[in-house]
Amino acid sequence: MMFDASPSSKTQTVDELSNTIRDVISRSALLKSVSVRGEIQNFKRHSSGHVYFTLAGNESRIAAVLWRSYSVSVISWPRDGDEVIVSGSVDVYTKTGSYQLYATRLMPLGVGAQQRAREELRRALENEGLFDPRHKRPIPKYPSKIAVITSSTGAAVKDILEVSRKRAPFIDIVIIPATVQGIDAPAQVSRALALAGRIPGAECVILARGGGAKDDLSPFDDERIVRAVRSCPLPVVTGVGHQIDNSLADLAADVALPTPSAAAERVFPDKGETRIFLSAAEDRMRSCVENTMFKNRTFARQASEKLRRSMNSVLNENENYLREKSLELARMVNASIERSELFLAQAAAAIDAMSPLAVLGRGFSICTDERGRTVVNASSLSPGNKLFIRFHVGSAETEVSRTKI
């Protein structure tokens, strides 16, 4: 009997097999994003900034690493023995042939670890000013649209809708569903707050969750939700806790109330109170309009009277001025006429003195020949020439009988 030692399949190298295993794990959708609960063991922070630890269960262990780029988000470092939830992905470290958990976030679960992490985060955020009362924004008194972030199946959304129906059914409500407890809550609530800020016309956000165990409040102590509350462009009202509990998200919110119903009563104005307010506003407006009209009428009457007096004063002044100027002009015209008459009399006298008629009046006469030429020399005459003599009064015709030079 012959034994065939040839392999039934292709022989692989160790590297090829390791890479095959790695490819199988990396293609698994279930292993790309996991959340694992366990106990921290062998916790070591390397000088490079990377963190190495083992996550232990009851009967198994898994190696884990938190790279430096993710470790900076850890406010309170866990200790060996702390129970945590680690979020990340599973991959193969081929150099050792082992799979390990590549963590992106640590969430403490034990009461002591949670309190320690919460207090350290509170101090850090408080030092940044995220809880400063001066940053609180006013809640609109009469909003037209409200965004509500809560579980779509919880009691909180029913309570809020019921309060809205009773108090202000005229206000639009946009519900943004989000998980409000568990490990997925911080990411979903943060995304919902960012989405609420982009809703057209929205004026306020209610972040709410229904009743539950105190441990269910831990997501609202998550740094992502706290920062999302402060970075939301709209004022945020929280109703996520109980009467005695106060989350970090409550400290960051503009207004924090213990229950969803209380948050809704703070945001939605009561329609009865609104009616009273509008009636009072109408009365104030009417009174204001009437007072304004009365003041305007009084002002117009006073202004008219003042204008009339002013115009009369101006007219009187102008009338007096015109009268004075008229008299002055008459005096000037009379003086000018008198000067002209005197000048004309003097000129007439001068003309009269130089007139030939005046000479004739003194006994002289003017002698002209037949052609009408003035005879001034007897040598120009001959016996028998006719002469015409003009006297001061009348004229005569004569004939030269003889001349004498």
C-alpha positions in Angstrom: 0.0 0.0 0.0 1.4 3.3 -1.1 1.0 6.5 1.1 0.5 9.7 -0.8 2.3 12.5 1.1 1.3 15.2 -1.3 -0.9 17.9 0.2 -4.6 17.9 -0.8 -4.5 21.7 -1.2 -2.1 24.4 -2.0 0.6 24.9 0.6 0.7 28.5 2.2 3.4 30.3 4.0 2.8 31.6 7.5 2.6 35.1 6.2 0.1 34.1 3.6 -2.1 32.4 6.1 -1.8 35.3 8.6 -2.8 37.7 5.8 -5.7 35.5 4.8 -7.0 35.4 8.4 -6.5 39.2 8.6 -8.5 39.7 5.4 -11.3 37.6 6.6 -11.6 39.5 9.9 -11.2 42.9 8.3 -14.0 42.2 5.8 -16.4 41.2 8.6 -19.0 44.0 9.1 -19.6 42.7 12.6 -16.0 43.3 13.6 -15.5 46.8 12.1 -17.5 48.5 14.8 -17.9 46.7 18.2 -18.5 47.6 21.8 -17.1 45.2 24.3 -17.8 45.2 28.1 -15.1 43.9 30.3 -12.6 44.5 33.2 -9.4 46.5 32.7 -6.2 44.5 33.4 -2.5 45.2 32.8 -3.2 48.9 31.9 -0.1 50.6 30.6 0.5 54.1 29.2 3.5 54.1 26.9 5.8 57.1 26.5 4.8 57.3 22.9 1.2 58.2 24.0 -0.2 54.8 23.1 -2.1 52.8 25.7 -2.0 49.0 26.0 -4.3 46.9 28.2 -6.2 43.6 28.4 -9.9 43.4 28.5 -11.0 40.4 30.7 -14.2 38.5 30.8 -15.2 35.6 33.1 -13.4 33.0 31.0 -11.5 34.8 28.3 -9.1 37.7 27.5 -8.5 40.0 24.6 -5.6 42.3 24.0 -6.4 45.9 23.3 -4.6 49.1 22.2 -5.7 52.7 22.2 -3.6 54.8 19.9 -2.3 58.2 20.9 -4.7 60.0 18.5 -7.7 58.5 20.5 -6.1 58.6 24.0 -6.2 62.4 24.2 -10.0 62.2 24.5 -9.8 60.1 27.7 -10.4 62.6 30.6 -10.1 60.1 33.5 -7.8 57.1 33.0 -9.3 53.8 34.2 -7.4 51.6 36.7 -6.9 47.9 36.8 -10.1 46.3 38.0 -12.4 49.0 36.5 -15.3 47.8 34.4 -15.5 49.6 31.1 -17.1 49.5 27.7 -14.6 49.7 24.9 -15.6 50.8 21.4 -13.5 50.1 18.4 -12.7 47.4 15.8 -11.1 43.9 15.8 -8.1 43.2 13.6 -5.1 40.8 13.5 -1.6 41.7 14.7 0.3 39.5 12.2 3.7 39.7 14.0 2.4 37.7 16.9 -0.4 35.9 15.1 -3.0 37.2 17.6 -6.2 39.2 17.2 -6.7 42.3 19.3 -9.2 45.1 19.9 -8.2 48.5 18.4 -10.1 50.9 20.8 -11.3 54.3 19.9 -13.2 55.1 23.1 -13.3 54.0 26.7 -16.5 54.4 28.8 -16.2 53.5 32.6 -19.1 51.5 34.0 -18.3 51.1 37.7 -19.8 53.7 40.0 -16.4 54.8 41.3 -14.8 55.0 37.9 -17.8 56.8 36.4 -17.9 59.3 39.2 -14.1 59.9 38.9 -14.4 60.4 35.2 -17.4 62.6 35.4 -15.8 64.9 38.0 -12.6 65.3 36.0 -14.6 66.0 32.8 -16.8 68.5 34.7 -13.8 70.4 36.0 -12.1 70.4 32.6 -15.3 71.7 30.8 -16.0 74.2 33.5 -12.5 75.6 33.1 -13.2 76.0 29.4 -16.3 78.1 30.3 -18.9 75.7 28.9 -21.1 76.0 32.0 -20.7 79.8 32.4 -24.1 81.4 33.1 -23.1 84.3 30.9 -23.2 82.1 27.9 -26.8 81.0 28.5 -29.2 82.1 25.7 -32.8 83.2 26.3 -35.6 80.9 25.4 -38.0 82.5 22.9 -41.3 83.5 24.6 -43.5 82.8 21.6 -41.6 80.4 19.2 -43.1 79.3 15.9 -41.2 76.0 15.5 -39.6 73.7 18.0 -37.1 70.8 17.5 -37.5 67.8 19.8 -34.7 65.3 20.3 -35.7 62.1 22.0 -36.5 58.4 21.4 -39.3 58.0 18.9 -40.8 55.2 21.0 -40.4 56.5 24.5 -42.8 58.1 26.9 -41.0 61.5 26.6 -42.2 62.2 23.1 -45.8 61.5 24.1 -45.5 63.7 27.2 -44.1 66.6 25.1 -46.8 66.3 22.4 -49.5 66.2 25.0 -48.2 69.4 26.7 -48.0 71.0 23.3 -51.5 70.1 22.4 -52.9 71.6 25.6 -50.7 74.7 25.7 -49.8 75.8 22.2 -51.2 73.6 19.4 -50.3 76.3 16.9 -46.5 75.7 17.2 -44.8 73.5 14.7 -42.9 70.5 16.1 -40.0 68.7 14.4 -39.1 65.4 16.1 -35.6 64.2 15.6 -35.4 60.6 16.8 -32.3 59.5 18.6 -31.2 56.8 21.1 -31.1 58.5 24.5 -29.5 55.7 26.5 -26.8 53.1 25.9 -23.4 53.3 24.2 -24.8 54.6 20.9 -26.6 57.5 22.6 -23.8 60.1 22.6 -23.1 59.8 18.9 -26.8 59.9 17.9 -27.7 62.8 20.2 -24.7 64.8 19.0 -25.7 64.3 15.4 -29.3 65.2 16.2 -28.3 68.5 17.9 -26.2 69.4 14.8 -29.2 68.6 12.6 -31.6 70.6 14.7 -29.5 73.7 14.2 -30.0 73.4 10.4 -33.8 73.2 10.5 -35.3 76.3 8.8 -37.3 78.4 11.1 -36.6 76.4 14.3 -36.1 78.6 17.3 -35.5 76.2 20.2 -34.5 72.6 20.9 -35.9 70.3 23.6 -33.5 67.4 24.5 -35.5 64.8 26.5 -35.6 61.3 27.8 -38.2 59.4 29.9 -37.8 58.0 33.3 -35.3 55.2 34.0 -32.5 54.1 36.3 -29.9 56.7 37.3 -27.2 54.8 35.4 -29.2 55.5 32.2 -28.2 59.1 32.5 -24.5 58.3 31.9 -24.6 59.2 28.1 -25.6 62.8 29.1 -22.3 63.0 31.0 -20.5 62.2 27.8 -18.2 65.0 26.5 -19.7 64.7 22.9 -23.2 65.6 24.0 -22.0 68.4 26.3 -20.1 70.0 23.5 -22.9 69.5 21.0 -25.3 71.2 23.4 -23.1 74.3 23.6 -22.3 74.3 19.9 -25.9 74.1 18.8 -26.9 77.4 17.3 -30.4 77.2 18.9 -31.1 77.5 22.7 -31.3 74.1 24.3 -33.7 73.0 27.0 -33.0 69.7 28.6 -35.5 67.3 30.4 -33.3 64.2 30.8 -32.9 63.6 34.5 -34.8 63.2 37.7 -35.7 65.7 40.5 -32.3 65.1 42.2 -30.1 64.3 39.3 -28.2 66.8 37.2 -26.1 65.7 34.2 -23.2 67.6 32.5 -25.5 68.2 29.6 -27.9 69.9 32.0 -25.1 72.2 33.2 -24.3 73.1 29.5 -27.9 73.6 28.5 -29.5 77.1 28.4 -32.3 75.8 30.7 -32.3 72.5 32.5 -35.6 70.9 33.9 -36.1 67.5 35.5 -38.6 66.0 33.2 -39.7 66.1 29.5 -43.1 67.5 30.6 -41.5 70.3 32.6 -39.2 71.1 29.6 -42.2 71.3 27.3 -44.1 73.6 29.7 -41.1 75.9 29.8 -40.9 76.1 26.0 -44.6 76.0 24.9 -46.5 79.1 26.0 -49.9 78.6 27.6 -52.6 79.6 25.1 -54.7 81.1 27.9 -51.8 83.2 29.1 -51.0 84.0 25.5 -54.5 85.2 25.0 -54.3 87.4 28.1 -51.0 88.7 27.0 -52.2 89.6 23.5 -55.3 91.3 24.9 -53.2 93.4 27.3 -50.8 94.1 24.4 -53.7 95.2 22.3 -54.9 97.5 25.0 -51.4 98.9 25.4 -51.1 99.4 21.7 -54.5 101.1 21.4 -53.6 103.4 24.3 -50.3 104.1 22.8 -51.8 105.0 19.4 -54.4 107.2 21.0 -51.8 109.0 23.1 -49.7 109.4 20.1 -52.6 110.8 18.0 -53.5 113.2 20.8 -49.9 114.4 21.1 -49.7 114.8 17.3 -52.9 116.8 17.2 -51.8 119.0 20.0 -48.4 119.5 18.4 -50.0 120.2 15.0 -52.4 122.8 16.6 -49.6 124.5 18.4 -47.4 124.4 15.4 -50.2 125.9 13.2 -50.8 128.7 15.7 -47.1 129.4 16.0 -46.8 129.4 12.2 -49.8 131.8 11.9 -48.2 134.2 14.4 -44.9 133.9 12.7 -46.4 134.6 9.3 -48.4 137.6 10.6 -45.3 138.9 12.1 -43.4 138.5 8.9 -46.2 140.1 6.9 -46.4 143.0 9.2 -42.7 143.5 9.1 -42.7 143.3 5.3 -45.7 145.6 5.1 -43.9 148.3 7.2 -40.8 147.8 5.1 -42.7 148.2 1.9 -44.5 151.3 3.2 -41.2 152.9 4.2 -39.6 152.0 0.9 -42.6 153.3 -1.0 -42.4 156.6 0.9 -38.7 156.8 0.3 -39.2 156.0 -3.4 -41.9 158.7 -3.7 -39.6 161.2 -2.1 -36.8 160.2 -4.4 -39.1 160.5 -7.5 -40.4 163.9 -6.4 -36.9 165.2 -5.8 -35.9 163.8 -9.2 -38.9 165.5 -10.9 -38.1 168.8 -9.2 -34.5 168.6 -10.3 -35.6 167.8 -13.8 -38.1 170.7 -13.9 -35.4 173.1 -12.7 -33.0 171.7 -15.3 -35.6 172.1 -18.0 -36.4 175.7 -16.9 -32.8 176.6 -17.0 -32.3 174.9 -20.3 -35.4 176.7 -21.8 -34.1 180.0 -20.6 -30.7 179.4 -22.1 -32.3 178.3 -25.4 -34.6 181.2 -25.3 -31.7 183.6 -24.8 -30.0 182.1 -27.8 -33.1 182.0 -30.0 -33.2 184.4 -33.1 -36.8 185.2 -32.1 -35.5 186.8 -29.0 -33.2 189.0 -31.1 -36.2 190.0 -33.2 -38.0 190.9 -30.1 -35.4 193.5 -29.3 -36.1 195.4 -32.6 -33.9 193.5 -35.0 -35.2 191.9 -38.2 -34.0 189.2 -40.7 -33.6 190.0 -44.3 -33.7 187.2 -47.0 -33.5 187.3 -50.8 -35.8 185.7 -53.2 -34.0 182.4 -52.8 -34.5 182.6 -49.0 -30.9 183.2 -48.3 -30.1 185.5 -45.4 -28.7 188.8 -46.6 -25.8 189.9 -44.3 -23.9 192.1 -46.7 -25.3 195.0 -48.7 -22.8 194.3 -51.5 -24.7 191.2 -52.4 -27.7 193.3 -53.4 -28.5 195.2 -56.5 -31.2 197.8 -57.1 -34.4 196.2 -58.0 -33.7 193.0 -55.9 -36.6 191.9 -53.9 -36.1 191.4 -50.2 -38.2 189.8 -47.6 -38.0 191.2 -44.1 -39.1 189.3 -41.0 -39.9 191.2 -37.9 -40.6 190.0 -34.4 -44.2 190.1 -35.4 -45.0 189.7 -39.0 -43.0 190.2 -42.3 -42.8 192.6 -45.2 -41.7 192.5 -48.9 -39.6 195.4 -50.4 -37.5 196.2 -53.3 -33.9 197.6 -53.3 -33.7 201.1 -54.8 -30.1 201.6 -53.9 -27.3 200.2 -51.7 -24.7 201.8 -49.5 -21.5 200.0 -48.4 
